[in-house]
Amino acid sequence: MNFTSKLRCEDNEISTAFRSFAPLERDQFFRWFQMIKLLDDTALFNPDYIVVRESPISGKGIFTTKPCKRDEVLMIIAGEVIDGNECERRENEENNVYIFWNSENSFIDTAMTEKIRYINHSCSPSASVQERDDVSLFLVAARDLDTGEEITIDYDYEDIYEICKAHNPLCAALPCAAKQQPNPSAC
């Protein structure tokens, strides 16, 4: 059974096992449907290549189950497409930290996803996020990855609004060495 078949769509309302989204404006409804169809599209990546498990960095993380080459698409990042106002509301009121910037006023909320929400930060990341289209992004290997390696990205703390707390003076990554901030766990 695929994800799309688990949906109920009636009168511009989408219901999943997780949450109901109603009422939706016509454009919102079609963006959601487009995103959900994307989740069923396994031609671009095999979701079994990435697993979630305990991370030495923080909580849970996502890990490879096979070797991956530099510039290989690891997965499609998809979720609910929201605007800047809704993004700010969710961050402030819901403490939602699973939102990716997609374009000028377009964000992708991945809070309801099974894997990408667990990606951890590193100042020397193993992957990067690249634009795909209006409703999704690519997670791409920044270098060759070994089986069992944790996939990380740079959260760009300095570009957003926070100071990175992961920096360690002993970390070999140049951004860490330059900032000399405590907390060796994520480097």
Number of C-alpha atoms within 10 A of each C-alpha: 6 10 12 15 10 11 16 13 13 10 10 17 16 18 15 14 8 7 9 12 15 13 13 14 11 11 10 16 19 13 18 19 16 15 21 19 13 19 18 13 13 11 6 11 14 12 14 9 17 23 18 17 14 13 16 11 17 13 10 16 23 23 24 19 17 14 12 20 15 13 14 17 20 22 21 22 25 24 26 20 23 20 15 14 12 14 21 14 12 17 14 11 8 9 10 15 14 18 20 21 18 21 14 8 11 18 23 23 23 21 16 14 15 10 20 23 20 24 22 21 22 23 23 18 19 20 26 19 21 15 14 13 10 16 23 23 20 19 23 22 23 21 15 13 21 14 13 15 16 25 27 25 20 17 19 14 12 9 8 8 8 10 12 19 14 19 24 22 16 13 18 13 16 10 13 23 15 13 12 14 16 14 13 15 13 19 19
